[in-house]
Amino acid sequence: MDGVSSFWGNIFKKEKKEGYNIYKVLKNVPLFRDLDKSELKAVERILHHREYDINEIIINEGDIGLGMYIIESGLVYITSGNDNKLLAVLSKGDFFGEIALLLEMPRTANAIAHKPTKLLGFFKPELTDLLEKHPKTGNKILFRLAAMVAERLRQGTLENRELRSKLEKIEKQEQAED
């Protein structure tokens, strides 16, 4: 894991700008919503800062995910497939890639900077380290992440049920026409 941390540390800057406070940005990210000010400061210390140019690829679909990204400023397009079908447009305060904090699996979409963009990176090795050094804080993050994943699964199940119902109606109509 240290090799991964070193790698990301080289790509992402860990320096803070004078007078800059990312407390408000973090507090608005659902993953960190339950954290108090001192816990947010612990998270702030392990975040990686990175700037992207227009059309620079942040994430490639199919690459193994190692962490999540929080948009500090800018605009990110989430796309999928060879035709780069637009799935979402994200801006300041939005985040993506959080599933990679749980699973090192291939990414399911691309993330591309649509204009100059500043991101905060929160990676699995740092979360693991946080769990060891500050278990209360780390567990709050994990429970929040579990709740977010559970809600997405619930929504996906409801959408799947609705689509199956529509498909059954179409199939019945086609059978009636034959």
Buried (B, 14 or more C-beta within 10 A) or exposed (E): EEEBBEEBBEEBEEEEEEEEEBBEBBEBBEBBEEBEEEBBEBBBEBBBBBBBEEEBEBBEBEEEBBBBBBBBBBBBBBBBEEEBEEEEEBEBBBBBBBBBBBEEEEBBBBBBBBBEBBBBBBBBBBBBBBBEEBEEBBEBBBEBBEEBBEEEEEEEEEEEEEEEEEEEEEEEEEEEEE
